[in-house]
């Protein structure tokens, strides 16, 4: 990238981060956060700080014109901001989620920290432009903080538009996403050559594939990472149902399985922000609590994996 930040060669970086324990043993400031302190991490390309827990809108905010469902989502969104939230991620792929999110944002008072992110998900330059313009109208956002190319769709065409819009000040950061493992090889080849600000993919304690190549590469290239499916669409909870949280989880200020899973994700040095999605107020409050206090170090992360796999 062209921001003048030194980055080691790929091999050297992977050697350094590959011993994740070494990277975590150094205990950067965001890991050593004191209890009740909001945990933030920097966006590498700018240094801007983001809270480590954001919010996804896939499925959960796709309620259309259902007035009762929308009313129930308002306190959920309010709790997100009240507990330090900033980054909200959506997409035209998510049905009515962009419109519903925008309608609710217009009713929220405390949303000064909003970091609005959505995606372009279509083919063709003009269709992409028109889709992004609709997203701005739906979400009530004049300048998106982050615009991402969804699931690599027509990425070369859209990247040119996004770069131009960034130069014009119509968006602040550019990203690319996937939630499908079958796209990882292609995504890696793209990240090797293109200077994205953000990359988004799936990662959780039960699916750690991206630890091998994509997370180290994103860090080497100076890209922030957004993590979708941190609960593997609920599969992780099915495995721990009825199982007590280990006592030692208190060592990193963890009081629930949701916090256990989220703190595992965001404690990786190359992870910037996790974006769990929920339509339930108590789940939002639980998720947001994972963004406060301490994070597990390398030894605790290994213990978390062993414990989870033994269940």
N, C-alpha and C positions, 0 to 999 in steps of 0.2 A: 504494500500500500504506500501511498505517497504522503503520509503524515509525519515522516521523519523519525518514527519510533524504531529503534533497533530491534530486530527479531533474529534469533539464532537460526541456523540451518535446521532443516526438518529432522535430520538424524540426531543432531545434538539436542534439539528440543525434546524429542520423544524419549531420549535417554534420560533427560532431566525430569520430565513429568511422568515417565513410565514407572519410576519408583514413586508412585503417588504418595507413599509414606513420607518420602523426603520432602516433597513439596508441601505436604500438610504439616510436617514436623516443624517447618519454619514458622508456622502460625502467623499468617498475615493478619492485619488489623481486623478485617471483617470476620475472621474465624474467632478471634479472641474477644468478641463482643460480650459485654456484661449482661446479666439477666435483665430482661425488660427493655433492652436497647434494640431499636429497629435495625435489622441487618441490611446493609446496602452493598452493592458491588458496582465497580465502574464499567461503563461501556468503553472498551479498549480504544476505539477510534476517536473518542472525544474526552474521556475522563469523567463524563457526566455520571452521577450515581443513580442507581435504580434499586428500589426495594427488591429483595430476592423472591418474594411471593407476589405474582401477578394474578390475572384472572382470564380464563378462557371463556368462550361463549358458545362453543359447539354444542348443539342439542339443547342445552339448558336454557338459552335465551330465545330459542326458536318457538315462540308461542303465538306468533301472528297477531291477530286483533282480539285475542282473548283478554278482555279487560280484567277479569279476576286473576288470571295468571300473571299479567303484567303488574298488577298491584302487589302481588305477593313477591315479585322480584325487586321491587323498589327498596325495601329494607335490607335486602341481600346486597344490593349495590351500595347502599349507604354505609353498611357495615364495612365493606371493602375499603372505602375511603376513610372512614372513621378510624380504622386500624392500620393506617399507613399505606394503603394500596395506591398504586399509580398505573401500572401497565395493564391495559385491557386489550385482548387480542380477539379479532373477529375475522370474518371472511364472507364474500358473496356466496360461497359454497354452503354456508350455514343457514340456509333458508331465510327467515325473517330476523335473524339475530342482530344484524347491523341496525335495522330499523328500530327494533325493540330497545337495543342498547342506547341508540340516539334519543328515543322518546324518554327513556328513564333518565339519561344524563341531563336532559333539559329540566328535570324536576329536582335534581340534586344540588344542594347548596355548597357543600364542602367538596368540590372536585378540582381545586386549584392544582393538585399534583397530577392530574390526568396525563398519562402517556398513551396516546391513542395509536393502536396498531391494527391494520387490516391487511388484506391481500388482493392481488389481481389474479383472477382465475378464469382465463378465457384464451382464445386464440386470436391473433391479429393485433396490429398496432392500434388501429382506431377503436376496435371493440374494447381493448384494454383501457384506453383513455376514457371512453364513455363509462366503462364499469367503475373506474376509480372516481370519476366525477359523481356518479350515483352514490358511491360509498361515502363521499364527503357530505352529500346532502342528507343521507340516511342517518349518519352518526352525528351530524351537526358540527363537523370538524372542517375548518378552513385550511389548516395545514396539518397533515398527518405527521406524527412523530416518527412512525415507521410504516413503510409500505413494503410488503413482501411478495415475492413471486410464489404462488401456491403450488406445491407439489411439482415444481420444476416446469410447469406448463408454459410452453412457448417462451422459455426464459431469455433466450438471446434477443428476441424482439422486444420484450417488456423491459429488459435491462437498459436498453438504449433510452426508452422513455423515462424510466425512473432516474437515470443519471441526469437527464435534461431537466426534469422536474426538481431534482435536488439542487442543481445549479440555479434554478429560478426561485428557490426558496419555497416551493410548493409542498415539499416534504423534507424531513430532517435526516432520516436514515433509510438505508436500503437493505432489504433482506431477502432470503430465499428459504423455502421450507420443504419438508417432507415428513410424513408420518408413516411411511411405508418402507420397511427394510429393503425391499427389492430395488429401491432407488438409491441406496447408499453409495454404491460404486460410482454411479453417475454424479451424485452430489459431491463426492470427494474430488472427482476430476474437475468439476466446476470451481470448487473452493480453491483448488490449486492455482487457478489462473485469474480468477475474478476477485476484486477487492470489495466484497460485501461488508457492511457494518454489522449485520446480524445473520445468524443462521438458526433455523428452528428444526428440531427433530425430537423423536421419542426417546425417553430414558427413564428408567426406574430400577428399583432394587431387584426386580425379577427379570429385567431385560437390560443388560449392561453392555450390549454389543458395541455401542458407540464409544465406549471407553478405549477401545483398541485403536481406532483411527480417527474418527470424526471429532471427538473432543480434543485430542492433542493437536489436530490440524487447525481447528478453529482458534485455539489459543496461540499457536504458532503464527497464524495469519492475522492475529489481532482482531478477531470477530467475537462479538457478544453472542451468547447462546440462549435461546428460549427453549424450554423443555415442555413438550406436550405429553399427554398421557402419563403423568407421574404416578397414577394409581393403576395404570394398565386397564383403563375403563372399568374399574371396580374389581378386577380379578385379584388384586393384592388383598383386598378386604375379605374376600371369600376364603382365602387361605388362612387368615388370622382370626376368623370369626370364632368367638367364644374363648380365645386364647388371651391370657393376661399379658399386658405390656411388661417387659423385663424391668426390674427395679433399677438397673443401671442406666436406663434411658433418662433418668433424672440428671445424670452427669452432663447432658447437653440440653437441659430445660425442655424435655419432651414429656407431654402428658397424655398422648393418644397415639393410636396407630397412624392416623392421618399425618400427624406431626412427625412421627418416626419416618414415614416414607418421604415426606417432603424435605425434612432436614438431611436425609441421606442424599437426595438429589442435589440440593443447593450447596452442600458441603464440598462437592467436587470443585477443585480449583478452576476448572475451565467452564463451569456453569455460571451463568449470570442471573437467570430468573426462571422459575417454574410457573406454569400457567394452568393450575387445576381449574376445572369448571364445576359449578354447583348451582342449584336453584334453591337450596335450603339455607336459611339464616344460620342455624346452628353449625352446619357444615362450613359455611363461610367463616364464621368466627373461629372455628377450630383450625381451618386452613391458615388463616392469617396469623394465628398464634405461633405457627412454625417460623415466621419471619422475625421473631424476637428471641433474645437471649443468646445462648452459646450454640455452636455447631459441633458435630462430632469430628474428632481428629482422625488420623489414619488408622490408629489401633481400634478406635471405636467403630469406624466404618467396616473394618474387617469383621469385628464382632457382630455387627448388625447383619451382615451378609450370612455369616455362619448360623446365627440364631434364626433368621428367616428361612434359610434353606433346610434347617432341621425340623421345622414345624410340620 
